[in-house]
């Protein structure tokens, strides 16, 4: 008996550990790619935002349905003239190390992103804040930013002018707070597991590039009692076909993106687990406005006209996208997008006009062949679209087209660092529901999204004027005029308005499709 008892005790201990492990709820989440960074002030793409929204919580946040709700601030007021917001922070708000979340944390964070030393590529997004632009251009000191802590739980933000979309803007990942002490202590290494202090529903446990990012429930989060998932495993599922296999094998609970040519098959096989939902997103081709021959608007317009968008939408995207002839997607209240002048023409007429433009520019059958390299980030759909467009350009005016693909991190780093390229695939998802956020892609000097390096003084002037225009109808008219200029110059090539594509297991509860395509893990529960 003396030998049996230790054995039974060991079995009992093992059973207890197994039961405990089984009690832990793990959410396996396919995330379409690896983040370039987890520094909120250096971020620019959605796969980063998906992780950061789990780790950090701004003054306001999105709920499961994509609506703006209180976040780290429990309430706020706005001055009568719309230029001053006063936020009341939650008294029970804490960082993952137990420190209280204070108004000074937000002051530090907003000053940091505007400080030119930070070199935040998305800093201009926050130019509506008083003195932000001057500070970011090194004309004023960060301490002069219009953000101040009235007391530990009261934050005041003064704006340059009324900004109708300001609360929406605050949901962006670059408006998330940072823990000042850890940033100052660790410098750039504050984003490493063990150093990263968060105020959101989760804290960072592991970051293995190319494999996974693990976040665990933050017991200090103000609403921790209602967070159902204990662990979220983010996987960089750039290989869409492999991700589908993992989902069907039960290895992934949700996955962002799937091969669009498999949409009919997946709907038949998986039914309601396939989610396609309209959202504010555009697929476009950046075209290098600073490089010959693409510096010639005739060449850019010809390339745009030779693309058969109906074919791409129906045959490659399987109906999960619609042709785009404007930069701003439909669906923004009070705004009617301008359209490229060739939108009303038949595809044959567009191709005839494209040939004439190319020949006028000295290329094509009557001149030397136009040589083009298309860059795209690794993704089955992007590859098929690039291959199809290359074939269209070859057939219409005899272009010699080559393709170059890289992973998403390398691709966008190349574009944002002003790397040499001809034409490059890009996508933009609205940061907030306002046409200005899409026109922003054409603003001179915008390092985040103006990959084409398009520059037009009249366009810039109109966008700036629209920012200061209070009347909604007049403002919409001004923005449409600006959009028309960009489309006439074809500073970039709109191709498709796409839908969000997700696979969502029946085991997942709390998931809600929404036009913002925001899905915070704090609202999810898993029923194994």
Buried (B, 14 or more C-beta within 10 A) or exposed (E): EEEEEEEEEEEEEEEEEEEEEEEEBBBBBBBBBBBBBBBBBBBBBBBBBBBBBBBBBBBBBBBBEBEBEBBBBBEBEBEEEBBBBBBBBBEEBBBBBEBBBBBBBBBBBBBBBBBEEBEBBBBBBBBBBBBBBBBBBEEBEBEBBBBBBEEBBBBBBBBBEBBBBBBBBBBBBBBBBBBBBBBEEBEEEBBEBEBBBBBBBBBBBBBEEEEBBBBBBBEBBBEBEEBBBBBBBBBBBBBBEEBBEBBBEEEBBBBBBBBBBBBEEBBEEBEEBBBBBBBBBBBBBBBBBEEEBBEBBBBBBBBBBBBBBEBBBBEBBBEBBBBBBBBBBEBBEEBBBBBBBBBEBEBEEBBEBBBBBBBBBBBBEEBEBBEBBBBBBBBBBBBBBBBBBBEBBBEBBBBEBEBBBBBBBBBBBBBBEEBEBBBBBBBBBBBBBBBBBBBBBBBEEBBBBBBBBBBBEEBBEBBBBBBEBEEEEEBBBBBBBBBBBBBBBBBBBBBBBBBBBBBBBEBBEBBBBBBBBBBBBBBBBBEE
